[in-house]
Amino acid sequence: MAPNSPAVLASLVRLSKTFADNGVRAVDEVSLELQAGEVLALLGENGAGKTTLMALLAGLEVPDSGEVVLASGQPPSLKAGIALVQQHPPFAPELTLWEHAVLGLPGRFPGKKAARSLLEASAARWGFALNWDELCRDAGPLALQKATLTAFFLHPLTILILDEPTAALGPAEARSLLASVRAWVRENHACAVFVTHKLHESLEWADRVAVMRAGRLVATTTPADSSLEALSSLLFPRRQQPQVQESLPAPAASLPPVFMAQGTRADFELRGGEILGLTSLRGEGAEELEEELTGLADLPEGRLFLAGTDVTTASIAALRRLGLSYVPSDRMGRGSSPYSALASNVIPYQVTRLAPGGILRSHSVRGYFRELAKRFSLQGEPGQRLVTLSGGNIQKLIVAREMDHGPKVLILAEPSWGLDLEARRELYRLIRQAARAGSAILILSSEPQELLEVCTRVGVLREGRLQGIRLVEHWTSELLGRELLGVVN
Amino acid sequence: MNLPRAHANPLIGLSSTLLALAVSLLATVVLLVVFGSHPLSALRSFFVGPFSSPLAWGNTLNQSSLLVLTGLAASVAFGAGAFNLGGEGQVYLGGLAALAAALFLPPVWGALGILAALVSGMVAGAGLGAVSGALKARWQADELITTFLLSASVVPVVDSLITSPLFGAAGSFLITSRKIPQEFWLPGLLAPSNLHWGALLTLPLAVVFGVLVNSTPWGYRLRLLGRNRAFAQYTGLSMASYSLLPLGLSGALHGLAGALGVLGTQHALVQGFSSGWGWNGIAVALIARTNPWAVVPAALLFTFLDQASRMVVLQGQFPFQLSALFQAAILFFITAQIVRRRS
């Protein structure tokens, strides 16, 4: 074998994968070769398809078309030497770390003593110090990750995949983990792929960097040929400022803000008719903010005002009475009752009105559903169960329910997750319509591009704090990308 | 833990229940024919026995009226996603409270005293259920555990109280309390059976609960809570009061069953008189798929099965265990979820 043509351990050949439940094409014709002795970094925005691609490589998902060809000729699996360490490895809370690690080891269970000495030797080699008797429940994410990794190193592996291995780690821990991985790759002539959105990390630790966008592999490069700037514009390409289809009248600055956060990690003022978008990478505080602003969790600091009332400690019911509506990111878990009828899903705020004399009339419930369905062009019959609808139609039903009573403030979290282009367009139209009708709208989204399309102002959340709000005209998608990643000029 | 869900289309739910019923009756017939030395007479006493005399069907009706109450109690809690496994203790405590009222109120109160005793039973049961509700609201203690444990600890306390000087009959060696004054007895129906006028109370109660749960905003919220708690919270339901409410209500119905047992049937508190009512109420609620409307037929069915298998056993052809086997077979088929692919 010639030294400058390294052995290919695995070839991904035109892999595609579409998820049936939401119709999203997560991976679109991706081809890539993994070479022995290399560390590959896989970069991409949230939802770019990185995790799905890695699941295909590990044999955990089956591609719709294309194939994964291993040098050994086997189908991809742990048995064939490919391991995927998930960002949050699944675990049984009542097991100790060593029990967690030996679960799934090939061959016969080695016995407690033998297992522990195996694990301890392996951990020591990679520089992991672990308390193997700690319960998984008490161990932090780092310890769990290291224990999982240690266990995987006991397998005869050729390809190790790490999904966002450093997302929960501090800089020193991240360095030590990536250094161990690199040493393992070099020593075993193996290959490691790590999924990340930290650009500097990929430049520092990878031999090659692959960039994904919207399910496609858009570039592979090497750190030597690249830079933070170059990677950042690959991730968030300079695009023409999207045409604002219908411009919204600017709200009079003299109007008092209808929704306002003061002294919090993310202060803002929001007036009727405005659409404010806040974007962040996953895990940078948007999930917490969603719950804090809607009364599901307490604000850790500062105060919140809605329609001139201090609502810092108000109950959800009180917030709703004051005119807050909310479309949650967790549509099936929080935003709806999937196994109830469509009609039951739209009436929670109308039940008293629909029950003159205290008795709910089914014809008025159905009538209300039909009227709502007509105005928002919803699909389905009132008695149909919600789960039978598509993702886009479920979201439209939730949005219709929340918009129906003319909310003062409408909060939408990840409103277009899993929606196709048509459904998104319809959703944005509804959001603009609500703004024109005078609602103040706040969108939390991990997709910066959509905020540039619908919002009047946009801000970035990084490390849990708001980094400043600007009018949408003052952002480009490239600028937003840099602000998200913390790339400072 | 998942309970059989009411189907969005009630006809599908009903037809699958009827199918299960048919299959289980078939299984029972097979058991009778296989194990019986005189299959025909066994079949006759199984299917006809419970209706053969006013005594038999009076007792069947009385027993099912109590099961309507405990079945409703379990349904109300289950439908709202609260697992009340404390029925046994709540029934028993309700019986004790009714006994106390009946023993210590002046007999001249008459009907008013009966009402007071029934209300005391409800309040006592509701109180016990509400304790679990409060524990859940305050500390997220799982009501599945707390209702069961509270109930299990209440039973021996009541056991010891009924023979104490406060309630017990002096010089009696029976494990029972003193008899309550005759003024507070619920008037009998269909003598010599156990049936009494109080049993008739349960029918309107079932109707009221059916309307409450199926057709009021309040019932809608309870059902929402049972279907998806996080969604119910998101729409603004107060989790504290909606933890307390279903368990309290369920406890009240259990307590009423206990009170009716004391005032209507036993006229005293006999140790362990209500043993099994709470658990059988859960079985009834499962057969009814937690729909209050279906609780009445489900309770009738369950009691019929109970009485019918006793009849067969009494006839002497079958071992005692067989009666439990019949019931188990039927419960198994009815509560087995018909798994359908979700489209």
Chai-1 contact restraints between the chains, C-beta under 6 A:
chainA,res_idxA,chainB,res_idxB,connection_type,confidence,min_distance_angstrom,max_distance_angstrom,comment,restraint_id
A,I316,B,G236,contact,1.0,0.0,6.0,A-B,restraint_1
A,A317,B,G236,contact,1.0,0.0,6.0,A-B,restraint_2
A,R320,B,G236,contact,1.0,0.0,6.0,A-B,restraint_3
A,G333,B,A230,contact,1.0,0.0,6.0,A-B,restraint_4
A,R334,B,A230,contact,1.0,0.0,6.0,A-B,restraint_5
A,R334,B,Y234,contact,1.0,0.0,6.0,A-B,restraint_6
A,S337,B,R227,contact,1.0,0.0,6.0,A-B,restraint_7
A,S337,B,N228,contact,1.0,0.0,6.0,A-B,restraint_8
A,S337,B,F231,contact,1.0,0.0,6.0,A-B,restraint_9
A,S340,B,R227,contact,1.0,0.0,6.0,A-B,restraint_10
A,A341,B,A8,contact,1.0,0.0,6.0,A-B,restraint_11
A,P348,B,T235,contact,1.0,0.0,6.0,A-B,restraint_12
A,V351,B,P217,contact,1.0,0.0,6.0,A-B,restraint_13
A,V351,B,Y220,contact,1.0,0.0,6.0,A-B,restraint_14
A,T352,B,P217,contact,1.0,0.0,6.0,A-B,restraint_15
A,A355,B,P217,contact,1.0,0.0,6.0,A-B,restraint_16
A,G358,B,T216,contact,1.0,0.0,6.0,A-B,restraint_17
A,I359,B,S215,contact,1.0,0.0,6.0,A-B,restraint_18
A,L360,B,S215,contact,1.0,0.0,6.0,A-B,restraint_19
A,R385,B,A8,contact,1.0,0.0,6.0,A-B,restraint_20
